[in-house]
Amino acid sequence: MVIASSVLLGMSLQIKDAPHMRLSGSSLIPVTVSAAMLVCSIIRCAVSVAIKDKEATQTQTINHNYRRLIIAIILLIAYALVLESIGFIVSSAILLAVLALLFGLINPLKILALSLSVTLGSWLLFAKIFGSYLPSFTLF
Amino acid sequence: MENISQVVLSALSSPGQILCLFTGSLLGVIFGALPGLTAPLAMAVLLPATYTMEPQTGLGFLLGVHCGVGYGGAIPGILLKIPGTPAAVMTTLDGYPMTEKGLAGKAIGIAVVSSFIGGALSVFYLMFTAPFLSKFALKFGPHEYFAMGVCGLSITSSVIGKSWTKGFWSAGLGILLSTVGFDPLTNEPRLSYGSMRLLSGIPFIPVMIGMFGLTRVFVCLTTKQHDIKVCKQDMAGVLPTWRDLRRIIKGIVQGSIVGTIIGALPGASAAIAAFISYDIQTKISPKIDGNGIAFGEGRLEGIAAPESSNNSVSGGSLIPLLTFGIPGTSAVVVLLGAFMMYDITPGPLFFTEHRDIANSIYLSMLLANIFIFFVCLAGIKLFIKILYIPTNYLMPVILILCVIGAYGMSNDPFHIILMVIFGIVGYFFEKASIPQLPLVLGLILGKMIEENLRQVLILDDNNIFMLFMHPISATLLFFALAVFFTPIIRTTYKTFVTREGNHNGSV
């Protein structure tokens, strides 16, 4: 928190104000708020060091699988990048299939059924009934 | 009186008008329940459907959508901790803990009843107090808007839990994020670092979906399925009992008044109304109720007040529109478009030249609230079945809805990436026990606070104390300061007393 606040304060201090708007300029809120954040984080740091932070010493009883999280994040970013090229239906079907695998579904038929039904259902509801724009295949 | 009976008879003899109103209401509930799909988007998407309708039918359809969204937003918030609309964020705070205790049905029942009473009351306020409220709304300038924003932000202290430093840090980050983009006064780019997409600022819909929706998906991904337990839900009492109603009626009435007033202020949204109403409710209610439950742990008043408030905004937001022709919220902008399409000019002469349309609007809103009330109550058991869908089926569906919600706002894939970034931020906030709500509050209110504060400084020659010279802003600021510091002082005092007690005991 301290490092993040310092970086944010540094970024805010780079905002230039018009000479006639010193106190009411563009940097007023960013600098004030980031300075307050820095103070809060220093106090938090000091309190954690001075008094044992009980929240930090509680042992986690739940196992965490960060590999799945990282894969999901990469997948979502890739999805955002290719969405408008390969279209909503293809990209969402692939996304849902891989996500279903990550969430523990093993049966290929169930994965296929889930990804296709949800994708087509969403497309019907949003694109056809609600009239929202969902990108179509434009690669070639 | 004759006019109203004529309108009622004309509506009842036109089944098409009733059908369109009910269809609009149902679609509004669906839009509200889908994360990221807000009232302005719903009304904008469905506006073309009204092109061939008669004015009263078309306006009734859109008003049904407007009312329905307020009801729908609470449902995923209570069941899944993913608010459907920004206005439902406060409902989630007490609604989801009730689901964890097996009381999801009761929570939704309270939300629906409160929304209904709040929405119905706002129609009566609209009918009888529009001229007075519109004059009051005209008194709001930069001083008052700034004070109102600070008031909305002061609720941070009620929701930050034990660590106020983490809560304030989170709120500060939200306010800082709201400053990204063009400066509202000088139009200079700020903190965008040459990115064209960041010039228009960080939109709060992808942030909200990321912080609440995607964080849940990420938590489920990183946790083994058997670690996430779904509590057996009690379906016996979904309707609030008389005892429950006695407890929540104060919150509902307070929420309806706050919502109507805030709705009447141009630029203020249902989310702000919900924040302020929840804040007021935490102050006027006992800290711990008769069952030993505090706010944020499943208090009925914590659901009733914000739900009543955010639904009352639908009536209040029509006040500046009908009396001055000024749309108060984004959703009402779409409604103004519909008025123009039908060649009806809202404004000072509206009530004399279009009395029948005005009566039709009141009736449509009342009927929409009644219809949605019964539909939502009847559907509670169906909604709760969502909880029993296995996580490995439910989470991918939620994810795709989140993606559509983030993308649908402006058809920009960058918003999906924003949603992912804030999903990661929300995940780490959960791990570090940093509250997420203050960040969202700061992001929503930051722009309003900054713009108005700087206008105040320019108008009053950098003399910030002039804020206390305006009666409305002074009142709001004193209230905000009291709300802000009371929980902190209380917590610090309790910690001090406990430590003193332990020290004396050991001695």
Interface residues (C-beta under 8 A of the other chain):
Chain A: M1 S5 L8 M11 S12 I15 K16 A18 M21 L23 S24 G25 S26 L28 I29 P30 V33 S34 A36 M37 C40 S41 I43 R44 V47 E55 I62 N63 H64 N65 Y66 R68 L69 A72 I73 L76 I77 Y79 A80 L81 L83 E84 S92 L95 L96 L99 A100 L102 F103 G104 L105 L114 S115 V118 T119 S122 F126 F130 G131 S132 Y133 L134 P135
Chain B: V45 L46 P48 S163 T165 K166 F168 W169 G172 L173 I175 L176 T179 D183 L185 T186 E188 R190 L191 V217 F218 C220 L221 T222 T223 K224 Q225 D227 T391 N392 Y393 M395 P396 V397 L399 I400 L401 V403 I404 Y407 G408 N411 P413 F414 I416 I417 V420 G423 I424 Y427 S433 G446 I449 E450 L453 R454 L457 I458 N462
